Amino acid sequence: MTNEALQQTILSWFPDPEFTQPQFSEEGSQYLTVNTEPEQLHELMQLLKNNPETHFDYLFCLTGVDYGKELGVVYHLESTVHRHMLVVKVQTEERENPVLESVQDLWATANYHEREVYDFFGIIFRNHPNLKRLFLTEDWEGYPLRKDYVDEMNMVVK
Amino acid sequence: METAIKEPTTSKSNFKSEEYFINMGPQHPATHGVLRLLLTIDGEIIKKVDPDLGYIHRSIEKMCEKNSYQQIVHLTDRLDYLSSHINNEAVCLCVENALELEVPERVKVIRTILGELTRIASHTLWWGVMGMDVGALTSYFYGFRDREMINDIFEETCGARLTMNYNIPGGLMQDIHPNFVKRVKEFIPHFRSKLPEYDRLLTGNIIFQKRTKGVGILTKEDAINFGASGPVARASGYSCDVRKHHPYSALDRVNFTEALDTTGDSFARYQVRIAEMWESLNIIEQLIDNIPEGDFKVATNAVIKLPKGDFYQKVETARGEFGVYIISTGTKNPYRVKFRSPGLSNLSLLNHITVGGKIGDLVATMATIDIVVPDIDR
C-alpha cells in the first residue's frame, strides 16, 4: 500500500472529528509517521495489526525517547505480507508519572523491548506482565537514558 | 544361604517431584559469553527459561549521544563483534542517507564483498562452536582454520582482524590492499572444497542429527511475532532477508537465493546457515572481478551535522536484522541513537521454544539461535 492509501485507511478508522485524529507527517523521515495520543495508542495498534489491509505483524524496532518535556516511544512497524512500513509515535503526558499502554499482547517482541524502555526511561507500560528492569540491577536509581539523568560517578558516560 | 534383600525403607511416593531453580551461566560455556539463564526445572524438564541480562551492558546508546557521527561508527563493532563490518556499514549508510551523499560505486562493491566475508567468518565460527556445544570438538578446529584465512584478508586491508573500523561516513578508511583481490579469489575455491567437509563431519552425523532434529521448533507465526530475524526466522519459512527486501550497497546487482527452510527446528537453522555460506561465496564471486575503479571515499565535512529528522537504516548481519535509528536535531551529535539488535529479539523467543524440553536440548537450541551477548546488552 502506498503512503497515501495507508494514510486514508488509518484516517477512515477514526471518522469522528471530535475524537483526536492521528496526525501524519512525512517530513524528516523516510517512513510515513503517525503521531497518536496515549489513550488512543492501543486501539490504533490493534487495528494496524489485525486489519487485513494494513497487517502490520512485524514490530521491528521499539525506541524510547526523551523529548525534554515529555517522554515518548517510537514504534517501527512492517507488514510481512504487503511489505509496507509505518512509524507510530506517542508521547506521554508528563515526565513524573509516564504511563503508556503495553502492546506486548499484540507483538510478543514488545515484551523485552518495553522492559528495556522502562529500564532506561522509566516509562510504565500498563498491562505488561513482567515489567522489571531488563539490563540494570533492581536497585539502580534513576533512568540513565533520560537527558536529565545526573551521573555523579561518571559511570555512564566518560 | 539366601541373601536377604532389604526392602527400601522409603516407598516411591515419598519422592516428591519438585520444581527448582538452577543458574546456567553467567560463566557457562554454552551461553557464549556472560549471559545468565535462570532455569526452572522439574527433573531435567525445563519449565521456564528466564534470561538475566546486563552483565556487559556498556550503555553504548548513551555514549553515542556525546560523540560525533564519525566516532559512533567505532562503537558499533563492539556490539555484535562477529558482524563488525556490517554494523559499521549500517551507521555509515544511515549517515550518508541523511546527508544525501552518494558514495562511489567502488565503495559499494568493496563494502558488500567485505560484508559477505564477515558473514562467512561469523558462520564458520558459529559452525565450530555449534559442534562443540553438542560434543563434537573437531568442528571447532575446522571452523577456526577456515576463518583464519578471512581474518588474514581483513588484517591486510583493514589493519584489524575482528573490529575492523574500515567504513567511515563517505566511504572507506583507505583503499584495498593490492593483494586483496588475489587472496579473496584464492579463498573462494578453497572454502568451496572445505564446505563438503563440514557436511561430512557434522551434517550427516547421526548423533548430531538426533541432537538437533525436532528440537526447539519455532513456527513461522511465532518467528514474526517475536520479531525474529536472520537464519533463525528463515529456518521457519519466514522470508526476511534484508538483503533481498531492502537491498543496500551493491546487493541490488547480485543474484543469490535466500536460504529458507520450513521445519523450524535446530537442524533447519543449522542448514540455513550452511546454505548461506554457499550463497555468500556466490555473491563475492559475482563482485570480485568487477570492482569499479574510482575513489574510495567522498569528502565530507570534518564536523558532520545531520539535518533535523529521523533516520533509520536496516542491514542484514550474520545474526539477522540490525537497525540504526538516529534522531537528529541538526547538531554535530545525535539526539538519540537506538540500535535494533537482532540478538535481543532472537533471545526473547528462547523460553517459548525450549519449555518442555531437556537441558541438553536447550544447549543445542541456544547454539542454533547463535547469540552474541554484547549485541544483546549493548
Interface residues (C-beta under 8 A of the other chain):
Chain A: E27 G28 S29 Q30 Y31 T33 D57 Y58 L59 F60 C61 T63 V65 D66 V74 H76 T80 R83 V87 W107 A108 T109 N111 Y112 H113 E116 F120 L134 F135 L136 T137 P144 L145 V156 V157
Chain B: L53 G54 H57 S59 E61 K62 M63 E65 K66 N97 D222 I224 N225 F226 G227 S229 Y238 S239 C240 H245 P307 K308 G309 D310 F311 Y312 K314 E321 G323 Y325 I327 R336 K338 R340 L344 S345 L347 S348 L349 H352 D377
